[in-house]
């Protein structure tokens, strides 16, 4: 590599800061000339070097380590104090929301948060605290601090979601009357699959097929009659396309909810077109729909 006259030469400060953070037992997630990202009590947080750099650089080199040790300790203490201040269950309850998504990848994202499984390995519900300017995931340590179980907290979050949900927002997709969409833009539309018994009244006799391509889109096909078959043949490719294009993706796979149990309906998209591999229970439900339609005709 050639010489770069614009490359900032290290003054030793960043290295000294990283060493101080590690002495304090903090994980250093990243660092640069202007700041660092540390993990404090399990949560990532950023620290700016703007003020501390000037103070340290004006001191004798022998004073750098104790000065940085004091700074890191004060910073970590402040982060923990802020977390404790917001940890009051009474304050947090109105901010709790359920979030539907893929199971956490422990190897990538660290400790998996408590969750309710909908479809093994494919879909689950965890809880978040939707604070002004940030959304954080509820962890096991939060449940310990609040002395509450996940199931009880889940009911609080579900009630909060229900208060922000309007059945009249679940509307027919343009040109596809048998496919419904809920798209409010509040980032909790996928989570509204948890409220489908309220949104679909009366409840379809064979349940509903759902696709959640992203956290911001809920597609569903109520299984009320034989026309649902044509709707699924359109909705499945639509969900696949949305999953590939939009942000905060969840899944391009359909899921069937009969009112009690969630089940994956595997589909494949390839050069040959759409292939559906219906599980036995779902296939029997579809057969009941088509048989009823034939009898009516």
C-alpha positions in Angstrom: 0.0 0.0 0.0 1.3 3.4 -0.9 1.8 6.3 1.5 -1.3 8.3 2.2 -0.6 11.9 3.3 -4.2 12.2 4.5 -4.2 9.2 6.8 -4.5 10.3 10.4 -1.5 9.1 12.4 -2.4 7.4 15.7 -1.7 9.5 18.7 -2.1 6.5 21.0 -5.4 7.8 22.5 -7.7 5.2 20.9 -5.5 2.3 21.8 -5.3 3.6 25.4 -9.1 4.0 25.6 -9.7 0.5 24.3 -7.3 -0.9 26.9 -9.2 1.0 29.6 -12.5 -0.4 28.4 -11.2 -3.9 28.5 -9.7 -3.4 32.0 -13.2 -2.5 33.0 -14.5 -5.8 31.6 -16.4 -4.1 28.8 -16.7 -5.6 25.3 -15.4 -3.3 22.6 -17.6 -3.7 19.6 -15.8 -1.2 17.4 -13.8 1.9 17.5 -12.4 4.7 15.4 -10.6 8.1 15.8 -13.8 9.8 17.0 -15.5 7.3 19.3 -16.1 3.7 20.2 -19.0 1.3 20.6 -19.1 -0.7 23.8 -21.4 -3.3 25.3 -22.5 -2.3 28.7 -24.8 -4.7 30.7 -25.5 -6.5 27.4 -26.6 -3.5 25.5 -24.5 -1.8 22.7 -23.8 1.9 23.4 -21.7 4.6 21.7 -19.2 6.9 23.4 -17.7 10.0 21.8 -14.1 11.0 22.3 -14.8 14.7 21.7 -14.2 15.9 25.2 -12.2 13.2 26.9 -9.5 13.2 24.1 -8.7 16.9 24.8 -8.4 16.3 28.5 -6.3 13.2 28.3 -4.0 14.6 25.6 -3.2 17.6 27.7 -2.1 15.4 30.6 1.2 13.6 31.2 1.3 10.2 29.5 1.6 8.5 32.9 -1.9 10.0 33.8 -3.7 8.6 30.8 -4.5 5.2 32.2 -6.1 6.4 35.5 -7.9 9.2 33.7 -9.4 6.8 31.2 -10.2 4.3 33.9 -12.2 6.9 35.7 -13.9 8.1 32.5 -14.9 4.5 31.5 -16.2 3.7 34.9 -18.3 6.9 35.0 -19.6 6.3 31.5 -20.6 2.7 32.2 -22.2 3.7 35.5 -24.3 6.3 33.7 -25.5 3.8 31.1 -26.5 1.4 33.9 -28.2 4.1 35.9 -30.2 5.2 32.8 -31.2 1.6 32.2 -32.3 1.2 35.8 -34.3 4.4 35.6 -36.3 3.2 32.6 -36.7 -0.3 34.0 -39.7 0.5 36.2 -42.4 -1.9 35.0 -45.0 0.8 35.6 -43.2 3.1 33.2 -42.5 0.4 30.6 -45.9 -1.2 30.4 -47.5 1.5 28.1 -44.4 1.1 25.7 -44.5 -2.6 25.4 -45.3 -4.1 21.9 -45.1 -7.6 20.4 -42.9 -8.1 17.4 -43.3 -11.1 15.1 -40.2 -12.3 13.2 -37.7 -15.0 12.6 -36.1 -16.7 15.6 -33.0 -14.9 16.7 -29.7 -16.1 15.4 -27.8 -16.7 18.7 -24.4 -17.0 17.0 -24.9 -13.6 15.3 -27.1 -11.6 17.7 -26.0 -13.0 21.0 -28.4 -14.2 23.7 -31.8 -15.0 22.3 -34.6 -13.0 24.1 -37.6 -14.7 25.6 -40.2 -15.5 22.9 -43.4 -17.3 22.1 -43.0 -19.8 19.3 -45.6 -19.7 16.6 -44.0 -22.1 14.0 -40.9 -23.9 15.1 -37.7 -22.5 13.5 -39.7 -20.1 11.3 -41.8 -17.6 13.3 -41.9 -16.4 16.8 -43.1 -13.4 18.9 -40.7 -11.4 21.2 -41.4 -8.2 23.0 -40.0 -4.7 22.6 -40.0 -1.5 24.5 -40.9 1.2 22.0 -39.3 4.3 23.5 -39.0 7.7 21.9 -36.2 7.5 19.4 -35.3 3.8 20.0 -36.8 0.3 20.2 -35.1 -2.2 22.4 -35.8 -5.9 22.8 -37.0 -7.3 26.2 -34.4 -9.6 27.6 -34.5 -12.2 30.4 -32.7 -9.8 32.7 -35.6 -7.3 32.2 -38.1 -10.0 33.3 -35.9 -10.6 36.4 -35.7 -6.9 37.2 -39.4 -6.5 36.8 -40.3 -9.7 38.6 -42.7 -10.8 35.9 -43.0 -13.7 33.6 -43.0 -13.5 29.8 -46.6 -14.7 29.4 -47.9 -11.9 31.7 -45.9 -9.3 29.9 -47.0 -10.7 26.5 -50.6 -10.0 27.5 -49.8 -6.4 28.3 -48.0 -6.0 24.9 -50.9 -7.6 23.1 -53.4 -5.2 24.7 -51.2 -2.3 23.7 -51.2 -3.5 20.1 -54.9 -4.0 20.1 -55.5 -0.4 21.2 -53.6 0.8 18.1 -55.4 -1.7 15.7 -58.4 -0.8 13.6 -60.4 -3.6 11.9 -61.3 -1.3 9.1 -57.6 -1.0 8.1 -57.7 -4.7 7.0 -58.8 -4.0 3.4 -59.0 -6.0 0.1 -56.0 -5.8 -2.0 -56.7 -3.7 -5.1 -57.9 -6.1 -7.9 -57.7 -9.1 -5.5 -60.8 -8.9 -3.4 -60.2 -12.2 -1.6 -56.7 -11.2 -0.4 -56.6 -8.7 2.5 -53.8 -6.4 3.5 -53.0 -4.5 6.7 -50.5 -1.8 6.1 -50.5 1.0 8.6 -46.8 1.9 8.5 -46.3 1.8 12.3 -43.9 -1.2 12.0 -46.3 -3.6 13.8 -48.4 -4.8 10.9 -46.9 -8.3 10.9 -47.5 -8.5 14.6 -51.2 -8.1 13.9 -51.4 -11.7 12.9 -51.9 -12.2 16.6 -55.2 -10.3 16.4 -56.7 -12.0 13.4 -59.5 -13.5 15.4 -60.6 -10.0 16.2 -59.9 -8.6 12.7 -61.7 -11.4 10.8 -65.3 -11.4 12.1 -67.0 -13.7 11.5 -64.0 -16.1 11.6 -63.5 -18.1 8.4 -64.6 -21.7 9.0 -61.3 -23.1 7.8 -59.1 -20.4 9.2 -56.8 -18.0 7.3 -53.6 -18.2 5.3 -51.1 -15.5 6.2 -47.9 -14.1 4.7 -45.7 -11.6 6.5 -43.1 -10.5 4.0 -41.9 -7.8 6.3 -42.6 -6.3 9.7 -44.6 -3.6 7.9 -47.0 -5.8 5.8 -49.6 -8.4 6.6 -51.2 -10.3 3.8 -54.0 -12.8 4.4 -56.5 -15.0 2.6 -59.5 -16.0 4.6 -60.5 -19.6 3.8 -64.3 -19.0 3.4 -64.9 -20.7 0.1 -63.4 -22.2 -3.0 -62.4 -18.7 -4.3 -59.6 -18.7 -1.7 -57.7 -21.1 -3.9 -57.3 -18.6 -6.7 -56.5 -15.9 -4.1 -53.6 -18.0 -2.7 -52.2 -18.5 -6.2 -51.9 -14.7 -6.5 -51.0 -13.9 -2.9 -48.1 -16.3 -2.6 -46.0 -14.8 -5.5 -46.9 -11.3 -4.3 -45.6 -12.1 -0.8 -42.4 -13.5 -2.3 -41.9 -10.4 -4.4 -42.5 -8.1 -1.5 -40.1 -10.1 0.7 -37.3 -9.6 -1.8 -37.9 -5.9 -2.3 -38.9 -4.3 1.0 -36.9 -3.8 4.2 -37.2 -5.5 7.6 -38.0 -8.8 5.9 -39.5 -11.7 7.7 -40.6 -14.5 5.4 -42.0 -15.3 1.9 -43.6 -18.4 3.2 -47.3 -18.8 3.9 -48.6 -19.8 7.3 -52.0 -21.3 8.1 -53.9 -20.5 11.3 -57.0 -22.5 12.0 -57.9 -20.4 15.1 -55.8 -22.5 17.4 -52.6 -23.7 15.8 -50.1 -22.1 13.3 -48.7 -24.3 10.6 -46.2 -23.7 7.8 -47.5 -24.2 4.2 -44.2 -24.8 2.3 -43.9 -23.2 -1.1 -41.1 -23.0 -3.6 -40.5 -20.3 -6.2 -38.5 -21.3 -9.2 -38.3 -21.4 -13.0 -41.1 -23.9 -13.1 -43.3 -21.4 -11.2 -45.0 -21.8 -7.9 -45.0 -25.2 -6.1 -47.0 -25.8 -3.0 -46.4 -28.6 -0.6 -49.5 -28.6 1.7 -49.3 -30.4 5.0 -52.1 -33.0 5.6 -54.3 -30.9 7.9 -54.2 -28.0 5.5 -55.0 -30.2 2.6 -58.0 -31.6 4.3 -59.2 -28.0 5.1 -58.9 -27.1 1.4 -60.7 -30.3 0.4 -63.6 -29.3 2.7 -63.8 -25.9 1.0 -63.9 -27.3 -2.5 -66.3 -30.0 -1.6 -68.7 -27.5 0.0 -68.4 -25.3 -3.1 -69.3 -28.3 -5.4 -72.3 -29.1 -3.3 -73.5 -25.5 -3.4 -73.2 -25.5 -7.2 
